[in-house]
Amino acid sequence: MIRGTIVVDTQICKGCELCITACPQDCLELSPGLNQKGYRYAQLKNDTCTGCVNCAIVCPDCAITVYRQAKKPRSVAVTA
């Protein structure tokens, strides 16, 4: 399974919740705290992110950066 994570620029997120709706893994939520502008910002709520980038695509403020973990190379059986 591909794993991913996100980083939210909390100071530009306006808490519109578009990313939360777009996430097929249901791994985003609004924070309990507020940013400097008084908005609740998006954050990861669990570790099920696959790095699909749906959240970053729908974010109108480009506040989300998605990172994917590199796939582990398959071990190849050597036959003599």
mmCIF file of the N, C-alpha and C atoms, coordinates in Angstrom:
data_MODEL
# 
_entry.id   MODEL 
# 
loop_
_atom_site.group_PDB 
_atom_site.id 
_atom_site.type_symbol 
_atom_site.label_atom_id 
_atom_site.label_alt_id 
_atom_site.label_comp_id 
_atom_site.label_asym_id 
_atom_site.label_entity_id 
_atom_site.label_seq_id 
_atom_site.pdbx_PDB_ins_code 
_atom_site.Cartn_x 
_atom_site.Cartn_y 
_atom_site.Cartn_z 
_atom_site.occupancy 
_atom_site.B_iso_or_equiv 
_atom_site.pdbx_formal_charge 
_atom_site.auth_seq_id 
_atom_site.auth_comp_id 
_atom_site.auth_asym_id 
_atom_site.auth_atom_id 
_atom_site.pdbx_PDB_model_num 
ATOM 1   N N  . MET A 1 1  ? 0.848   -1.188  0.000   1.00 0.00 ? 1  MET A N  1 
ATOM 2   C CA . MET A 1 1  ? 0.000   0.000   0.000   1.00 0.00 ? 1  MET A CA 1 
ATOM 3   C C  . MET A 1 1  ? 0.885   1.240   0.000   1.00 0.00 ? 1  MET A C  1 
ATOM 4   N N  . ILE A 1 2  ? 0.530   2.194   -0.804  1.00 0.00 ? 2  ILE A N  1 
ATOM 5   C CA . ILE A 1 2  ? 1.280   3.443   -0.866  1.00 0.00 ? 2  ILE A CA 1 
ATOM 6   C C  . ILE A 1 2  ? 0.899   4.289   0.346   1.00 0.00 ? 2  ILE A C  1 
ATOM 7   N N  . ARG A 1 3  ? 1.899   4.877   0.959   1.00 0.00 ? 3  ARG A N  1 
ATOM 8   C CA . ARG A 1 3  ? 1.681   5.715   2.130   1.00 0.00 ? 3  ARG A CA 1 
ATOM 9   C C  . ARG A 1 3  ? 2.000   7.157   1.770   1.00 0.00 ? 3  ARG A C  1 
ATOM 10  N N  . GLY A 1 4  ? 1.326   8.064   2.421   1.00 0.00 ? 4  GLY A N  1 
ATOM 11  C CA . GLY A 1 4  ? 1.580   9.473   2.191   1.00 0.00 ? 4  GLY A CA 1 
ATOM 12  C C  . GLY A 1 4  ? 1.323   10.271  3.445   1.00 0.00 ? 4  GLY A C  1 
ATOM 13  N N  . THR A 1 5  ? 1.600   11.531  3.354   1.00 0.00 ? 5  THR A N  1 
ATOM 14  C CA . THR A 1 5  ? 1.297   12.457  4.430   1.00 0.00 ? 5  THR A CA 1 
ATOM 15  C C  . THR A 1 5  ? 1.129   13.839  3.823   1.00 0.00 ? 5  THR A C  1 
ATOM 16  N N  . ILE A 1 6  ? 0.579   14.747  4.592   1.00 0.00 ? 6  ILE A N  1 
ATOM 17  C CA . ILE A 1 6  ? 0.395   16.112  4.107   1.00 0.00 ? 6  ILE A CA 1 
ATOM 18  C C  . ILE A 1 6  ? 0.985   17.096  5.102   1.00 0.00 ? 6  ILE A C  1 
ATOM 19  N N  . VAL A 1 7  ? 1.290   18.264  4.583   1.00 0.00 ? 7  VAL A N  1 
ATOM 20  C CA . VAL A 1 7  ? 1.690   19.389  5.423   1.00 0.00 ? 7  VAL A CA 1 
ATOM 21  C C  . VAL A 1 7  ? 0.770   20.540  5.045   1.00 0.00 ? 7  VAL A C  1 
ATOM 22  N N  . VAL A 1 8  ? 0.100   21.100  6.029   1.00 0.00 ? 8  VAL A N  1 
ATOM 23  C CA . VAL A 1 8  ? -0.822  22.211  5.805   1.00 0.00 ? 8  VAL A CA 1 
ATOM 24  C C  . VAL A 1 8  ? -0.156  23.494  6.271   1.00 0.00 ? 8  VAL A C  1 
ATOM 25  N N  . ASP A 1 9  ? -0.152  24.496  5.414   1.00 0.00 ? 9  ASP A N  1 
ATOM 26  C CA . ASP A 1 9  ? 0.316   25.825  5.829   1.00 0.00 ? 9  ASP A CA 1 
ATOM 27  C C  . ASP A 1 9  ? -0.828  26.419  6.641   1.00 0.00 ? 9  ASP A C  1 
ATOM 28  N N  . THR A 1 10 ? -0.730  26.287  7.945   1.00 0.00 ? 10 THR A N  1 
ATOM 29  C CA . THR A 1 10 ? -1.841  26.641  8.831   1.00 0.00 ? 10 THR A CA 1 
ATOM 30  C C  . THR A 1 10 ? -2.188  28.123  8.796   1.00 0.00 ? 10 THR A C  1 
ATOM 31  N N  . GLN A 1 11 ? -1.258  28.963  8.393   1.00 0.00 ? 11 GLN A N  1 
ATOM 32  C CA . GLN A 1 11 ? -1.531  30.402  8.394   1.00 0.00 ? 11 GLN A CA 1 
ATOM 33  C C  . GLN A 1 11 ? -2.299  30.869  7.160   1.00 0.00 ? 11 GLN A C  1 
ATOM 34  N N  . ILE A 1 12 ? -2.352  30.046  6.096   1.00 0.00 ? 12 ILE A N  1 
ATOM 35  C CA . ILE A 1 12 ? -3.148  30.466  4.935   1.00 0.00 ? 12 ILE A CA 1 
ATOM 36  C C  . ILE A 1 12 ? -4.412  29.628  4.754   1.00 0.00 ? 12 ILE A C  1 
ATOM 37  N N  . CYS A 1 13 ? -4.551  28.533  5.501   1.00 0.00 ? 13 CYS A N  1 
ATOM 38  C CA . CYS A 1 13 ? -5.758  27.706  5.422   1.00 0.00 ? 13 CYS A CA 1 
ATOM 39  C C  . CYS A 1 13 ? -6.924  28.474  6.046   1.00 0.00 ? 13 CYS A C  1 
ATOM 40  N N  . LYS A 1 14 ? -8.050  28.495  5.329   1.00 0.00 ? 14 LYS A N  1 
ATOM 41  C CA . LYS A 1 14 ? -9.246  29.195  5.818   1.00 0.00 ? 14 LYS A CA 1 
ATOM 42  C C  . LYS A 1 14 ? -10.320 28.247  6.327   1.00 0.00 ? 14 LYS A C  1 
ATOM 43  N N  . GLY A 1 15 ? -10.002 26.952  6.401   1.00 0.00 ? 15 GLY A N  1 
ATOM 44  C CA . GLY A 1 15 ? -10.958 25.999  6.952   1.00 0.00 ? 15 GLY A CA 1 
ATOM 45  C C  . GLY A 1 15 ? -12.197 25.806  6.106   1.00 0.00 ? 15 GLY A C  1 
ATOM 46  N N  . CYS A 1 16 ? -12.068 25.832  4.798   1.00 0.00 ? 16 CYS A N  1 
ATOM 47  C CA . CYS A 1 16 ? -13.242 25.711  3.915   1.00 0.00 ? 16 CYS A CA 1 
ATOM 48  C C  . CYS A 1 16 ? -13.801 24.291  3.866   1.00 0.00 ? 16 CYS A C  1 
ATOM 49  N N  . GLU A 1 17 ? -13.028 23.323  4.310   1.00 0.00 ? 17 GLU A N  1 
ATOM 50  C CA . GLU A 1 17 ? -13.407 21.917  4.396   1.00 0.00 ? 17 GLU A CA 1 
ATOM 51  C C  . GLU A 1 17 ? -13.496 21.204  3.060   1.00 0.00 ? 17 GLU A C  1 
ATOM 52  N N  . LEU A 1 18 ? -13.077 21.828  1.960   1.00 0.00 ? 18 LEU A N  1 
ATOM 53  C CA . LEU A 1 18 ? -13.097 21.148  0.664   1.00 0.00 ? 18 LEU A CA 1 
ATOM 54  C C  . LEU A 1 18 ? -12.172 19.931  0.679   1.00 0.00 ? 18 LEU A C  1 
ATOM 55  N N  . CYS A 1 19 ? -11.026 20.054  1.325   1.00 0.00 ? 19 CYS A N  1 
ATOM 56  C CA . CYS A 1 19 ? -10.082 18.944  1.397   1.00 0.00 ? 19 CYS A CA 1 
ATOM 57  C C  . CYS A 1 19 ? -10.665 17.774  2.183   1.00 0.00 ? 19 CYS A C  1 
ATOM 58  N N  . ILE A 1 20 ? -11.402 18.080  3.227   1.00 0.00 ? 20 ILE A N  1 
ATOM 59  C CA . ILE A 1 20 ? -12.005 17.039  4.054   1.00 0.00 ? 20 ILE A CA 1 
ATOM 60  C C  . ILE A 1 20 ? -13.016 16.242  3.241   1.00 0.00 ? 20 ILE A C  1 
ATOM 61  N N  . THR A 1 21 ? -13.801 16.940  2.451   1.00 0.00 ? 21 THR A N  1 
ATOM 62  C CA . THR A 1 21 ? -14.786 16.284  1.598   1.00 0.00 ? 21 THR A CA 1 
ATOM 63  C C  . THR A 1 21 ? -14.124 15.478  0.491   1.00 0.00 ? 21 THR A C  1 
ATOM 64  N N  . ALA A 1 22 ? -12.996 15.965  -0.039  1.00 0.00 ? 22 ALA A N  1 
ATOM 65  C CA . ALA A 1 22 ? -12.325 15.316  -1.170  1.00 0.00 ? 22 ALA A CA 1 
ATOM 66  C C  . ALA A 1 22 ? -11.490 14.105  -0.764  1.00 0.00 ? 22 ALA A C  1 
ATOM 67  N N  . CYS A 1 23 ? -11.212 13.928  0.510   1.00 0.00 ? 23 CYS A N  1 
ATOM 68  C CA . CYS A 1 23 ? -10.317 12.860  0.955   1.00 0.00 ? 23 CYS A CA 1 
ATOM 69  C C  . CYS A 1 23 ? -11.034 11.503  0.963   1.00 0.00 ? 23 CYS A C  1 
ATOM 70  N N  . PRO A 1 24 ? -10.619 10.571  0.103   1.00 0.00 ? 24 PRO A N  1 
ATOM 71  C CA . PRO A 1 24 ? -11.285 9.262   0.074   1.00 0.00 ? 24 PRO A CA 1 
ATOM 72  C C  . PRO A 1 24 ? -10.934 8.397   1.280   1.00 0.00 ? 24 PRO A C  1 
ATOM 73  N N  . GLN A 1 25 ? -9.860  8.728   1.995   1.00 0.00 ? 25 GLN A N  1 
ATOM 74  C CA . GLN A 1 25 ? -9.439  7.947   3.156   1.00 0.00 ? 25 GLN A CA 1 
ATOM 75  C C  . GLN A 1 25 ? -9.993  8.497   4.464   1.00 0.00 ? 25 GLN A C  1 
ATOM 76  N N  . ASP A 1 26 ? -10.703 9.606   4.406   1.00 0.00 ? 26 ASP A N  1 
ATOM 77  C CA . ASP A 1 26 ? -11.284 10.237  5.595   1.00 0.00 ? 26 ASP A CA 1 
ATOM 78  C C  . ASP A 1 26 ? -10.218 10.475  6.673   1.00 0.00 ? 26 ASP A C  1 
ATOM 79  N N  . CYS A 1 27 ? -9.095  11.059  6.255   1.00 0.00 ? 27 CYS A N  1 
ATOM 80  C CA . CYS A 1 27 ? -8.011  11.255  7.219   1.00 0.00 ? 27 CYS A CA 1 
ATOM 81  C C  . CYS A 1 27 ? -7.762  12.720  7.570   1.00 0.00 ? 27 CYS A C  1 
ATOM 82  N N  . LEU A 1 28 ? -8.676  13.610  7.200   1.00 0.00 ? 28 LEU A N  1 
ATOM 83  C CA . LEU A 1 28 ? -8.523  15.031  7.519   1.00 0.00 ? 28 LEU A CA 1 
ATOM 84  C C  . LEU A 1 28 ? -9.657  15.512  8.413   1.00 0.00 ? 28 LEU A C  1 
ATOM 85  N N  . GLU A 1 29 ? -9.345  16.521  9.208   1.00 0.00 ? 29 GLU A N  1 
ATOM 86  C CA . GLU A 1 29 ? -10.344 17.158  10.065  1.00 0.00 ? 29 GLU A CA 1 
ATOM 87  C C  . GLU A 1 29 ? -9.924  18.603  10.287  1.00 0.00 ? 29 GLU A C  1 
ATOM 88  N N  . LEU A 1 30 ? -10.836 19.396  10.820  1.00 0.00 ? 30 LEU A N  1 
ATOM 89  C CA . LEU A 1 30 ? -10.475 20.756  11.199  1.00 0.00 ? 30 LEU A CA 1 
ATOM 90  C C  . LEU A 1 30 ? -9.870  20.736  12.594  1.00 0.00 ? 30 LEU A C  1 
ATOM 91  N N  . SER A 1 31 ? -8.881  21.572  12.795  1.00 0.00 ? 31 SER A N  1 
ATOM 92  C CA . SER A 1 31 ? -8.190  21.638  14.087  1.00 0.00 ? 31 SER A CA 1 
ATOM 93  C C  . SER A 1 31 ? -9.100  22.257  15.149  1.00 0.00 ? 31 SER A C  1 
ATOM 94  N N  . PRO A 1 32 ? -8.846  21.933  16.396  1.00 0.00 ? 32 PRO A N  1 
ATOM 95  C CA . PRO A 1 32 ? -9.584  22.605  17.466  1.00 0.00 ? 32 PRO A CA 1 
ATOM 96  C C  . PRO A 1 32 ? -9.090  24.033  17.680  1.00 0.00 ? 32 PRO A C  1 
ATOM 97  N N  . GLY A 1 33 ? -7.840  24.296  17.315  1.00 0.00 ? 33 GLY A N  1 
ATOM 98  C CA . GLY A 1 33 ? -7.256  25.623  17.502  1.00 0.00 ? 33 GLY A CA 1 
ATOM 99  C C  . GLY A 1 33 ? -7.478  26.522  16.287  1.00 0.00 ? 33 GLY A C  1 
ATOM 100 N N  . LEU A 1 34 ? -7.100  27.772  16.420  1.00 0.00 ? 34 LEU A N  1 
ATOM 101 C CA . LEU A 1 34 ? -7.269  28.759  15.360  1.00 0.00 ? 34 LEU A CA 1 
ATOM 102 C C  . LEU A 1 34 ? -5.916  29.266  14.879  1.00 0.00 ? 34 LEU A C  1 
ATOM 103 N N  . ASN A 1 35 ? -5.856  29.665  13.603  1.00 0.00 ? 35 ASN A N  1 
ATOM 104 C CA . ASN A 1 35 ? -4.640  30.301  13.116  1.00 0.00 ? 35 ASN A CA 1 
ATOM 105 C C  . ASN A 1 35 ? -4.686  31.796  13.435  1.00 0.00 ? 35 ASN A C  1 
ATOM 106 N N  . GLN A 1 36 ? -3.702  32.557  12.977  1.00 0.00 ? 36 GLN A N  1 
ATOM 107 C CA . GLN A 1 36 ? -3.628  33.986  13.312  1.00 0.00 ? 36 GLN A CA 1 
ATOM 108 C C  . GLN A 1 36 ? -4.791  34.796  12.754  1.00 0.00 ? 36 GLN A C  1 
ATOM 109 N N  . LYS A 1 37 ? -5.440  34.270  11.703  1.00 0.00 ? 37 LYS A N  1 
ATOM 110 C CA . LYS A 1 37 ? -6.580  34.980  11.115  1.00 0.00 ? 37 LYS A CA 1 
ATOM 111 C C  . LYS A 1 37 ? -7.910  34.561  11.748  1.00 0.00 ? 37 LYS A C  1 
ATOM 112 N N  . GLY A 1 38 ? -7.851  33.605  12.672  1.00 0.00 ? 38 GLY A N  1 
ATOM 113 C CA . GLY A 1 38 ? -9.065  33.184  13.360  1.00 0.00 ? 38 GLY A CA 1 
ATOM 114 C C  . GLY A 1 38 ? -9.793  32.020  12.711  1.00 0.00 ? 38 GLY A C  1 
ATOM 115 N N  . TYR A 1 39 ? -9.139  31.317  11.802  1.00 0.00 ? 39 TYR A N  1 
ATOM 116 C CA . TYR A 1 39 ? -9.751  30.171  11.129  1.00 0.00 ? 39 TYR A CA 1 
ATOM 117 C C  . TYR A 1 39 ? -9.254  28.873  11.743  1.00 0.00 ? 39 TYR A C  1 
ATOM 118 N N  . ARG A 1 40 ? -10.149 27.887  11.797  1.00 0.00 ? 40 ARG A N  1 
ATOM 119 C CA . ARG A 1 40 ? -9.725  26.529  12.099  1.00 0.00 ? 40 ARG A CA 1 
ATOM 120 C C  . ARG A 1 40 ? -9.104  25.979  10.824  1.00 0.00 ? 40 ARG A C  1 
ATOM 121 N N  . TYR A 1 41 ? -7.995  25.301  10.922  1.00 0.00 ? 41 TYR A N  1 
ATOM 122 C CA . TYR A 1 41 ? -7.276  24.821  9.748   1.00 0.00 ? 41 TYR A CA 1 
ATOM 123 C C  . TYR A 1 41 ? -7.347  23.293  9.653   1.00 0.00 ? 41 TYR A C  1 
ATOM 124 N N  . ALA A 1 42 ? -7.105  22.778  8.467   1.00 0.00 ? 42 ALA A N  1 
ATOM 125 C CA . ALA A 1 42 ? -7.132  21.335  8.239   1.00 0.00 ? 42 ALA A CA 1 
ATOM 126 C C  . ALA A 1 42 ? -5.900  20.684  8.853   1.00 0.00 ? 42 ALA A C  1 
ATOM 127 N N  . GLN A 1 43 ? -6.089  19.443  9.308   1.00 0.00 ? 43 GLN A N  1 
ATOM 128 C CA . GLN A 1 43 ? -4.973  18.668  9.838   1.00 0.00 ? 43 GLN A CA 1 
ATOM 129 C C  . GLN A 1 43 ? -5.278  17.183  9.667   1.00 0.00 ? 43 GLN A C  1 
ATOM 130 N N  . LEU A 1 44 ? -4.244  16.356  9.728   1.00 0.00 ? 44 LEU A N  1 
ATOM 131 C CA . LEU A 1 44 ? -4.439  14.905  9.671   1.00 0.00 ? 44 LEU A CA 1 
ATOM 132 C C  . LEU A 1 44 ? -5.075  14.428  10.968  1.00 0.00 ? 44 LEU A C  1 
ATOM 133 N N  . LYS A 1 45 ? -6.050  13.534  10.860  1.00 0.00 ? 45 LYS A N  1 
ATOM 134 C CA . LYS A 1 45 ? -6.648  12.976  12.070  1.00 0.00 ? 45 LYS A CA 1 
ATOM 135 C C  . LYS A 1 45 ? -6.256  11.521  12.277  1.00 0.00 ? 45 LYS A C  1 
ATOM 136 N N  . ASN A 1 46 ? -5.751  10.877  11.232  1.00 0.00 ? 46 ASN A N  1 
ATOM 137 C CA . ASN A 1 46 ? -5.251  9.505   11.379  1.00 0.00 ? 46 ASN A CA 1 
ATOM 138 C C  . ASN A 1 46 ? -4.190  9.242   10.316  1.00 0.00 ? 46 ASN A C  1 
ATOM 139 N N  . ASP A 1 47 ? -3.596  8.081   10.370  1.00 0.00 ? 47 ASP A N  1 
ATOM 140 C CA . ASP A 1 47 ? -2.451  7.759   9.526   1.00 0.00 ? 47 ASP A CA 1 
ATOM 141 C C  . ASP A 1 47 ? -2.859  6.884   8.340   1.00 0.00 ? 47 ASP A C  1 
ATOM 142 N N  . THR A 1 48 ? -3.946  7.231   7.664   1.00 0.00 ? 48 THR A N  1 
ATOM 143 C CA . THR A 1 48 ? -4.392  6.422   6.532   1.00 0.00 ? 48 THR A CA 1 
ATOM 144 C C  . THR A 1 48 ? -4.181  7.115   5.192   1.00 0.00 ? 48 THR A C  1 
ATOM 145 N N  . CYS A 1 49 ? -3.436  8.207   5.180   1.00 0.00 ? 49 CYS A N  1 
ATOM 146 C CA . CYS A 1 49 ? -3.191  8.961   3.950   1.00 0.00 ? 49 CYS A CA 1 
ATOM 147 C C  . CYS A 1 49 ? -2.434  8.101   2.944   1.00 0.00 ? 49 CYS A C  1 
ATOM 148 N N  . THR A 1 50 ? -2.912  8.098   1.698   1.00 0.00 ? 50 THR A N  1 
ATOM 149 C CA . THR A 1 50 ? -2.248  7.360   0.626   1.00 0.00 ? 50 THR A CA 1 
ATOM 150 C C  . THR A 1 50 ? -1.503  8.285   -0.328  1.00 0.00 ? 50 THR A C  1 
ATOM 151 N N  . GLY A 1 51 ? -1.564  9.582   -0.084  1.00 0.00 ? 51 GLY A N  1 
ATOM 152 C CA . GLY A 1 51 ? -0.883  10.524  -0.960  1.00 0.00 ? 51 GLY A CA 1 
ATOM 153 C C  . GLY A 1 51 ? -1.590  10.728  -2.285  1.00 0.00 ? 51 GLY A C  1 
ATOM 154 N N  . CYS A 1 52 ? -2.905  10.609  -2.304  1.00 0.00 ? 52 CYS A N  1 
ATOM 155 C CA . CYS A 1 52 ? -3.669  10.690  -3.555  1.00 0.00 ? 52 CYS A CA 1 
ATOM 156 C C  . CYS A 1 52 ? -3.717  12.098  -4.141  1.00 0.00 ? 52 CYS A C  1 
ATOM 157 N N  . VAL A 1 53 ? -3.395  13.103  -3.395  1.00 0.00 ? 53 VAL A N  1 
ATOM 158 C CA . VAL A 1 53 ? -3.344  14.531  -3.732  1.00 0.00 ? 53 VAL A CA 1 
ATOM 159 C C  . VAL A 1 53 ? -4.708  15.187  -3.987  1.00 0.00 ? 53 VAL A C  1 
ATOM 160 N N  . ASN A 1 54 ? -5.806  14.499  -3.737  1.00 0.00 ? 54 ASN A N  1 
ATOM 161 C CA . ASN A 1 54 ? -7.121  15.117  -3.919  1.00 0.00 ? 54 ASN A CA 1 
ATOM 162 C C  . ASN A 1 54 ? -7.270  16.377  -3.080  1.00 0.00 ? 54 ASN A C  1 
ATOM 163 N N  . CYS A 1 55 ? -6.780  16.338  -1.864  1.00 0.00 ? 55 CYS A N  1 
ATOM 164 C CA . CYS A 1 55 ? -6.906  17.489  -0.964  1.00 0.00 ? 55 CYS A CA 1 
ATOM 165 C C  . CYS A 1 55 ? -6.164  18.699  -1.523  1.00 0.00 ? 55 CYS A C  1 
ATOM 166 N N  . ALA A 1 56 ? -4.962  18.481  -2.030  1.00 0.00 ? 56 ALA A N  1 
ATOM 167 C CA . ALA A 1 56 ? -4.171  19.587  -2.572  1.00 0.00 ? 56 ALA A CA 1 
ATOM 168 C C  . ALA A 1 56 ? -4.784  20.143  -3.849  1.00 0.00 ? 56 ALA A C  1 
ATOM 169 N N  . ILE A 1 57 ? -5.390  19.286  -4.644  1.00 0.00 ? 57 ILE A N  1 
ATOM 170 C CA . ILE A 1 57 ? -5.997  19.728  -5.903  1.00 0.00 ? 57 ILE A CA 1 
ATOM 171 C C  . ILE A 1 57 ? -7.183  20.648  -5.651  1.00 0.00 ? 57 ILE A C  1 
ATOM 172 N N  . VAL A 1 58 ? -8.002  20.334  -4.652  1.00 0.00 ? 58 VAL A N  1 
ATOM 173 C CA . VAL A 1 58 ? -9.209  21.131  -4.416  1.00 0.00 ? 58 VAL A CA 1 
ATOM 174 C C  . VAL A 1 58 ? -8.973  22.348  -3.520  1.00 0.00 ? 58 VAL A C  1 
ATOM 175 N N  . CYS A 1 59 ? -7.809  22.456  -2.905  1.00 0.00 ? 59 CYS A N  1 
ATOM 176 C CA . CYS A 1 59 ? -7.550  23.565  -1.989  1.00 0.00 ? 59 CYS A CA 1 
ATOM 177 C C  . CYS A 1 59 ? -7.442  24.885  -2.756  1.00 0.00 ? 59 CYS A C  1 
ATOM 178 N N  . PRO A 1 60 ? -8.371  25.821  -2.515  1.00 0.00 ? 60 PRO A N  1 
ATOM 179 C CA . PRO A 1 60 ? -8.349  27.087  -3.265  1.00 0.00 ? 60 PRO A CA 1 
ATOM 180 C C  . PRO A 1 60 ? -7.195  28.003  -2.865  1.00 0.00 ? 60 PRO A C  1 
ATOM 181 N N  . ASP A 1 61 ? -6.574  27.743  -1.723  1.00 0.00 ? 61 ASP A N  1 
ATOM 182 C CA . ASP A 1 61 ? -5.480  28.594  -1.250  1.00 0.00 ? 61 ASP A CA 1 
ATOM 183 C C  . ASP A 1 61 ? -4.111  27.951  -1.393  1.00 0.00 ? 61 ASP A C  1 
ATOM 184 N N  . CYS A 1 62 ? -4.054  26.756  -1.982  1.00 0.00 ? 62 CYS A N  1 
ATOM 185 C CA . CYS A 1 62 ? -2.790  26.009  -2.145  1.00 0.00 ? 62 CYS A CA 1 
ATOM 186 C C  . CYS A 1 62 ? -2.067  25.873  -0.811  1.00 0.00 ? 62 CYS A C  1 
ATOM 187 N N  . ALA A 1 63 ? -2.814  25.545  0.215   1.00 0.00 ? 63 ALA A N  1 
ATOM 188 C CA . ALA A 1 63 ? -2.258  25.449  1.562   1.00 0.00 ? 63 ALA A CA 1 
ATOM 189 C C  . ALA A 1 63 ? -1.755  24.051  1.904   1.00 0.00 ? 63 ALA A C  1 
ATOM 190 N N  . ILE A 1 64 ? -1.959  23.089  1.005   1.00 0.00 ? 64 ILE A N  1 
ATOM 191 C CA . ILE A 1 64 ? -1.624  21.696  1.314   1.00 0.00 ? 64 ILE A CA 1 
ATOM 192 C C  . ILE A 1 64 ? -0.528  21.190  0.382   1.00 0.00 ? 64 ILE A C  1 
ATOM 193 N N  . THR A 1 65 ? 0.488   20.589  0.973   1.00 0.00 ? 65 THR A N  1 
ATOM 194 C CA . THR A 1 65 ? 1.537   19.915  0.225   1.00 0.00 ? 65 THR A CA 1 
ATOM 195 C C  . THR A 1 65 ? 1.469   18.444  0.579   1.00 0.00 ? 65 THR A C  1 
ATOM 196 N N  . VAL A 1 66 ? 1.480   17.590  -0.434  1.00 0.00 ? 66 VAL A N  1 
ATOM 197 C CA . VAL A 1 66 ? 1.365   16.151  -0.229  1.00 0.00 ? 66 VAL A CA 1 
ATOM 198 C C  . VAL A 1 66 ? 2.724   15.498  -0.465  1.00 0.00 ? 66 VAL A C  1 
ATOM 199 N N  . TYR A 1 67 ? 3.078   14.577  0.398   1.00 0.00 ? 67 TYR A N  1 
ATOM 200 C CA . TYR A 1 67 ? 4.318   13.819  0.264   1.00 0.00 ? 67 TYR A CA 1 
ATOM 201 C C  . TYR A 1 67 ? 3.982   12.338  0.230   1.00 0.00 ? 67 TYR A C  1 
ATOM 202 N N  . ARG A 1 68 ? 4.589   11.625  -0.710  1.00 0.00 ? 68 ARG A N  1 
ATOM 203 C CA . ARG A 1 68 ? 4.423   10.179  -0.794  1.00 0.00 ? 68 ARG A CA 1 
ATOM 204 C C  . ARG A 1 68 ? 5.725   9.506   -0.407  1.00 0.00 ? 68 ARG A C  1 
ATOM 205 N N  . GLN A 1 69 ? 5.593   8.396   0.288   1.00 0.00 ? 69 GLN A N  1 
ATOM 206 C CA . GLN A 1 69 ? 6.778   7.610   0.613   1.00 0.00 ? 69 GLN A CA 1 
ATOM 207 C C  . GLN A 1 69 ? 7.160   6.805   -0.617  1.00 0.00 ? 69 GLN A C  1 
ATOM 208 N N  . ALA A 1 70 ? 8.430   6.654   -0.826  1.00 0.00 ? 70 ALA A N  1 
ATOM 209 C CA . ALA A 1 70 ? 8.912   5.881   -1.966  1.00 0.00 ? 70 ALA A CA 1 
ATOM 210 C C  . ALA A 1 70 ? 8.523   4.419   -1.783  1.00 0.00 ? 70 ALA A C  1 
ATOM 211 N N  . LYS A 1 71 ? 8.197   3.776   -2.892  1.00 0.00 ? 71 LYS A N  1 
ATOM 212 C CA . LYS A 1 71 ? 7.878   2.358   -2.832  1.00 0.00 ? 71 LYS A CA 1 
ATOM 213 C C  . LYS A 1 71 ? 9.141   1.572   -2.514  1.00 0.00 ? 71 LYS A C  1 
ATOM 214 N N  . LYS A 1 72 ? 8.976   0.554   -1.716  1.00 0.00 ? 72 LYS A N  1 
ATOM 215 C CA . LYS A 1 72 ? 10.105  -0.317  -1.412  1.00 0.00 ? 72 LYS A CA 1 
ATOM 216 C C  . LYS A 1 72 ? 10.334  -1.223  -2.621  1.00 0.00 ? 72 LYS A C  1 
ATOM 217 N N  . PRO A 1 73 ? 11.583  -1.379  -3.020  1.00 0.00 ? 73 PRO A N  1 
ATOM 218 C CA . PRO A 1 73 ? 11.843  -2.257  -4.165  1.00 0.00 ? 73 PRO A CA 1 
ATOM 219 C C  . PRO A 1 73 ? 11.493  -3.699  -3.811  1.00 0.00 ? 73 PRO A C  1 
ATOM 220 N N  . ARG A 1 74 ? 10.948  -4.395  -4.792  1.00 0.00 ? 74 ARG A N  1 
ATOM 221 C CA . ARG A 1 74 ? 10.629  -5.800  -4.583  1.00 0.00 ? 74 ARG A CA 1 
ATOM 222 C C  . ARG A 1 74 ? 11.913  -6.601  -4.544  1.00 0.00 ? 74 ARG A C  1 
ATOM 223 N N  . SER A 1 75 ? 11.929  -7.566  -3.673  1.00 0.00 ? 75 SER A N  1 
ATOM 224 C CA . SER A 1 75 ? 13.098  -8.444  -3.654  1.00 0.00 ? 75 SER A CA 1 
ATOM 225 C C  . SER A 1 75 ? 12.959  -9.430  -4.803  1.00 0.00 ? 75 SER A C  1 
ATOM 226 N N  . VAL A 1 76 ? 14.036  -9.612  -5.521  1.00 0.00 ? 76 VAL A N  1 
ATOM 227 C CA . VAL A 1 76 ? 14.024  -10.484 -6.677  1.00 0.00 ? 76 VAL A CA 1 
ATOM 228 C C  . VAL A 1 76 ? 14.721  -11.785 -6.314  1.00 0.00 ? 76 VAL A C  1 
ATOM 229 N N  . ALA A 1 77 ? 14.036  -12.861 -6.571  1.00 0.00 ? 77 ALA A N  1 
ATOM 230 C CA . ALA A 1 77 ? 14.626  -14.171 -6.296  1.00 0.00 ? 77 ALA A CA 1 
ATOM 231 C C  . ALA A 1 77 ? 15.658  -14.478 -7.370  1.00 0.00 ? 77 ALA A C  1 
ATOM 232 N N  . VAL A 1 78 ? 16.808  -14.884 -6.951  1.00 0.00 ? 78 VAL A N  1 
ATOM 233 C CA . VAL A 1 78 ? 17.879  -15.225 -7.873  1.00 0.00 ? 78 VAL A CA 1 
ATOM 234 C C  . VAL A 1 78 ? 17.877  -16.731 -8.065  1.00 0.00 ? 78 VAL A C  1 
ATOM 235 N N  . THR A 1 79 ? 17.759  -17.135 -9.314  1.00 0.00 ? 79 THR A N  1 
ATOM 236 C CA . THR A 1 79 ? 17.791  -18.570 -9.608  1.00 0.00 ? 79 THR A CA 1 
ATOM 237 C C  . THR A 1 79 ? 19.096  -18.885 -10.305 1.00 0.00 ? 79 THR A C  1 
ATOM 238 N N  . ALA A 1 80 ? 19.658  -20.012 -9.933  1.00 0.00 ? 80 ALA A N  1 
ATOM 239 C CA . ALA A 1 80 ? 20.953  -20.382 -10.514 1.00 0.00 ? 80 ALA A CA 1 
ATOM 240 C C  . ALA A 1 80 ? 20.803  -21.348 -11.653 1.00 0.00 ? 80 ALA A C  1 
# 
